Amino acid sequence: MASMTDTTTQPPTAKRRTSIGELYSPQELADVLGVSRSTVYQWRVHGTGPKAIRVGKHTRYRASEVVAWLDANSI
C-alpha cells in the first residue's frame, strides 16, 4: 500500500503540468526523444524542430507542440 508521500505513481515532470499542458525543458525534450541537447538547440536555431516558447528567460516546449511536430514529420 502506497503512503501519502509516495510519488512513484507520478511522472517526473508532473510538477510542470498546468492548464496549458506539460512543458519540457530542452534537456527533458532531448531525453524524451533520445537525442542530444545540442540537437534540440540546433532544431530551434534552424527552425526545424518543435515550436519553442519563452517562459521568462527559459526556453520550453509544450508537449502538444512536440506531438504535432512528430506527427507532421512521421514517415
Secondary structure as the mmCIF struct_conf table of DSSP 4:
data_model
#
loop_
_struct_conf.conf_type_id
_struct_conf.id
_struct_conf.beg_label_comp_id
_struct_conf.beg_label_asym_id
_struct_conf.beg_label_seq_id
_struct_conf.end_label_comp_id
_struct_conf.end_label_asym_id
_struct_conf.end_label_seq_id
TURN_TY1_P TURN_TY1_P1 MET A 4 THR A 5
TURN_TY1_P TURN_TY1_P2 THR A 8 THR A 9
BEND BEND1 GLN A 10 GLN A 10
TURN_TY1_P TURN_TY1_P3 PRO A 12 THR A 13
HELX_RH_3T_P HELX_RH_3T_P1 ALA A 14 ARG A 16
STRN STRN1 THR A 18 THR A 18
TURN_TY1_P TURN_TY1_P4 SER A 19 ILE A 20
STRN STRN2 GLY A 21 GLY A 21
STRN STRN3 LEU A 23 TYR A 24
HELX_RH_AL_P HELX_RH_AL_P1 PRO A 26 LEU A 33
TURN_TY1_P TURN_TY1_P5 GLY A 34 GLY A 34
BEND BEND2 VAL A 35 VAL A 35
HELX_RH_AL_P HELX_RH_AL_P2 ARG A 37 HIS A 46
TURN_TY1_P TURN_TY1_P6 GLY A 47 GLY A 47
BEND BEND3 GLY A 49 PRO A 50
HELX_LH_PP_P HELX_LH_PP_P1 LYS A 51 LYS A 51
STRN STRN4 ALA A 52 VAL A 55
TURN_TY1_P TURN_TY1_P7 GLY A 56 LYS A 57
STRN STRN5 HIS A 58 ARG A 62
HELX_RH_AL_P HELX_RH_AL_P3 ALA A 63 ALA A 72
TURN_TY1_P TURN_TY1_P8 ASN A 73 ASN A 73
#
